[in-house]
């Protein structure tokens, strides 16, 4: 079996790896239908996040169960399933509170850019679809595994409600699906921050009512203009830099909410400044498992089409081209077919 | 008129100042019944917060209206009133959202350790009591002006609900009244962190079910023990140091809430660490004005007795002794009578 392995900055290889096998009785082995490159994969790809030697990549996946361990009860071979990038037993206290991505048995999936994948805690991690989906539905279903689930969590953490005024920082796939999520949650006004024509267009298609092309302080000033000087009720932070985080915090009104899902890199928040901003701050790794049934249903019933974020489709063995296209912002998100 | 003025570290003087007068038509002049020293007054008193020359002090107050400006409609001379430490017009969008302490017309009161005080935005800042209160009710009524309102906001920001497990970091008057607030909101378990005998006793009287004497990592470990390794649903941060803030964040379960009201001093939060803690964070200057009617009612009806935090009563001209006793932690909070 061959899969994607990161060797160092911009050095991703598609090479022979041992095929995964059942290790624990709670494991499942899945034949991947489609996988993809995540915005968060770009941090180590760009050398901005250290790796310990050659690192197998990929954490977004869906496909057919091939084999299950002896303890697995809720999924069986032949079923089409989708799982979160973070495994969960879905029974521990943190899972019960809806924070499956902080499950006491959490592991982060990291070998999904491959034709076959081992998923630990299969019962608590995987959700079967109502049947084997048609090929054209695969991109949208795949998004529920991380990028849509993460955009959804951003909107949920930012307390988006019917009638809310929302701002979205970041026009990557997560930000764009944050727009879609806010729209689904009934937001009245959705301000997308983007200076990229194609992404602006998709943001509008997903429900953005306004586009702000300015960044930093100018971007914040523009959002203040658009909200009569009040600020947004909810801001989705979907990047993870110091600039984007401060932009999000400053764009929220006092008492407003910032949902942050971009993994922060070298971000420091000054306590006193945050205090006087008066915002609610919540974020972290999205509890995708919590949202999977609902999101699968929205896709299955044709109510949403989040797969539109994939503007590049490649055979899995050209995974390196997918990384390159996203790194250079030529592609929003690259779908990979084994 | 004489009032308290801070000249430098541990140099507080009670000296002649000009008596306040109506400046704007929205002002009121109040004859102070009782005032007090706030934990936050200790930061500049200790030289840990710079001051620009001699600084009049005091921001907790209640008393009888003596005079109002021509535009004031909702309070009149002779009424007993209580106001927030932050003025508000109570009509701007931030006020409407319940964040009166971020009112567009906000000013911070800072001359209340005196017999007479000018309060700007009187209509939006002051709340009259049902009548002139008996003398023994004054301490409890005074707490609604800041220290109780702030403890209440800590519990509210930390999402305390009936049945919640709550931890309170800080055994100053705000922390102790955070315990009382959590109890009022129906918390089932309230863990107070204190190593001070008298404060532990008052915490228990206010509703604490458990006392943790350990601090830092050991204190967090103790809270984990007490919550079966899960962490608290709600943590009230009532200090404002790096250590107390991290203690609060670590003591909350993933998905739990940290309400922080201790004005942060040299606190820096690492974005990535916060991300993986998975907590909700909210705080800032308490919107006391929002809570005043409810808190006055709770005191007036005898349901709560927050004035118990005052364990030292001094004539106003001995204000310096009040600061000293609190600085040395001999007193929890000093009441001052003009």
Interface residues (C-beta under 8 A of the other chain):
Chain A: X93 X94 X97 X98 X99 X101 X102 X228 X230 X240 X242 X245 X253 X254 X255 X260 X263 X264 X265 X266 X267 X268 X269 X270 X271 X272 X274 X275 X276 X277 X278 X279 X280 X281 X282 X283 X284 X285
Chain B: X93 X94 X97 X98 X99 X101 X102 X228 X230 X240 X242 X245 X253 X254 X255 X260 X263 X264 X265 X266 X267 X268 X269 X270 X271 X272 X274 X275 X276 X277 X278 X279 X280 X281 X282 X283 X284 X285
